[in-house]
Amino acid sequence: MTLSFSEQAVIILSGAGNGTSGPEDIFIELADRLAKKAGLPTIRLEYKEVPKADHIQPDILACANYLKTNFSSHRFLIGGCSNGIESVSALLKEKGEENYAGLFWVDPKSIDGLPEKAPALIFDSEGHYKADYESKGNKTVKPYKPEDDIVGEIYQYAAKTLGKTN
């Protein structure tokens, strides 16, 4: 079954580690761009404190259910910053990767246990993970500096991953 672009959506988890809206508030701009420019239903969750692992999975499932019910979305790209990538990875493994287009994450605390099938774009400002994933096929680790346009790079990744060509 081939899904149209409109049947896909983005869920962004903003952790408290780099500010509630991601480093330099990038997730506000990213969510706005994905929704307005790309026409993608997008939910951005902001955690005021570092979220506990057992809260993240139900939040993602609730977002996915909302997007399915209200926008007929069936395939999801999930992104975030700092904490939470382990919970997202565990959820994808537990529930199956077929409904998830991929991941994007800024400065994760760990990249252990990333799902095998789903592509991932990891931004790493401190150079921790490059050697671990240099040759892992659909996993990309990119170094970045605060002045880099990672919003634009994530937007392009989302469009490519979800099949939008223009």
C-alpha positions in Angstrom: 0.0 0.0 0.0 1.5 3.4 -1.0 0.4 6.2 1.2 -0.1 9.7 0.0 1.9 12.5 1.6 -1.2 13.7 3.3 -1.6 10.4 5.2 1.7 11.0 7.0 2.5 13.1 10.0 5.3 14.3 12.3 5.5 14.0 16.1 8.2 16.2 17.8 9.1 15.6 21.4 10.9 18.6 23.0 12.8 17.6 26.1 13.7 19.8 29.0 17.5 19.2 28.6 18.0 21.8 25.9 15.1 24.1 26.7 11.5 23.1 26.1 11.5 23.9 22.4 14.8 22.3 21.5 18.2 24.0 21.2 17.7 27.6 20.1 13.9 27.0 19.9 14.4 25.1 16.6 11.3 22.9 17.1 8.9 25.9 17.0 10.2 26.9 13.6 10.4 23.3 12.4 6.8 22.4 13.4 5.6 25.6 11.7 7.5 24.9 8.5 6.4 21.3 8.3 2.7 22.2 8.9 2.5 25.3 6.8 5.0 24.8 4.0 4.8 21.0 3.6 1.2 20.6 4.7 2.1 17.8 7.2 0.0 17.4 10.3 2.5 18.0 13.0 2.3 17.7 16.8 5.0 19.2 19.0 5.0 18.1 22.7 6.9 20.2 25.2 8.1 18.6 28.4 8.8 21.2 31.1 10.9 18.6 33.0 12.9 15.7 31.6 10.2 13.2 30.8 10.2 9.8 32.3 10.6 6.9 29.9 7.2 5.4 30.9 5.5 8.7 29.9 7.0 9.1 26.5 5.5 6.0 24.9 1.9 6.7 25.9 2.3 10.3 24.7 3.5 9.1 21.3 0.7 6.6 21.0 -1.8 9.2 22.0 -0.4 11.6 19.4 -0.5 8.9 16.7 -4.1 8.0 17.6 -5.1 11.7 17.4 -3.4 12.1 14.0 -5.0 8.9 12.7 -8.5 10.0 13.9 -8.3 13.6 12.9 -6.1 13.6 9.8 -6.1 9.9 8.6 -2.4 9.8 9.2 -1.0 6.2 9.2 2.8 6.8 9.0 4.8 8.9 11.4 8.2 10.6 11.5 9.3 11.1 15.1 11.9 13.6 16.3 13.2 15.2 19.4 16.1 16.4 21.4 18.3 15.0 24.2 16.3 12.5 26.2 13.7 10.1 25.0 15.3 8.5 22.0 15.6 5.2 23.9 11.9 5.1 24.6 11.0 5.9 21.0 13.3 3.2 19.8 11.8 0.7 22.2 8.3 1.7 21.1 9.1 1.2 17.5 10.6 -2.2 18.2 7.6 -3.2 20.3 4.8 -1.9 18.1 6.5 -2.6 14.8 8.3 -0.2 12.5 5.9 -0.3 9.6 3.9 2.7 10.7 7.0 4.8 11.4 8.9 6.5 8.6 11.9 7.3 10.6 13.5 9.3 13.4 15.4 12.6 13.7 17.1 13.6 16.9 19.3 16.5 18.1 22.0 15.7 20.7 20.5 12.4 22.0 21.8 11.1 25.3 22.4 7.8 23.7 21.9 6.1 20.3 22.0 2.6 21.6 19.2 0.4 20.3 18.0 2.5 17.3 15.5 0.5 15.3 17.1 -1.4 12.4 14.7 -0.7 9.6 13.7 2.9 10.2 16.1 5.6 8.9 17.5 8.0 11.4 19.1 11.4 11.2 21.1 12.3 14.3 22.6 15.7 14.9 25.5 15.5 17.3 27.1 18.8 18.4 29.7 17.1 20.6 31.0 14.4 18.2 30.0 11.4 20.4 28.4 9.2 17.8 30.0 9.6 14.4 32.3 6.6 14.6 29.4 4.4 15.8 27.2 4.9 12.7 29.5 5.9 9.9 28.6 2.8 7.9 25.1 1.8 9.1 23.3 2.4 5.8 20.1 4.3 6.6 21.5 6.0 9.8 23.2 9.4 9.4 25.0 11.2 12.1 25.9 14.8 11.4 28.0 17.2 13.5 26.5 20.6 13.8 27.2 24.0 15.4 24.4 26.3 16.8 24.7 28.6 13.7 24.0 25.7 11.3 20.6 25.5 9.6 19.5 22.2 11.1 15.8 23.2 10.8 16.3 23.3 7.0 18.2 20.0 7.1 15.5 18.3 9.2 12.8 19.7 6.9 14.6 18.3 3.8 15.0 14.9 5.6 11.3 14.9 6.5 10.2 15.7 3.0 12.6 13.1 1.5 11.7 10.4 4.1 8.0 11.0 3.7 8.1 11.1 -0.1 7.5 14.8 -0.8 9.5 15.8 -3.8 8.8 19.5 -4.1 
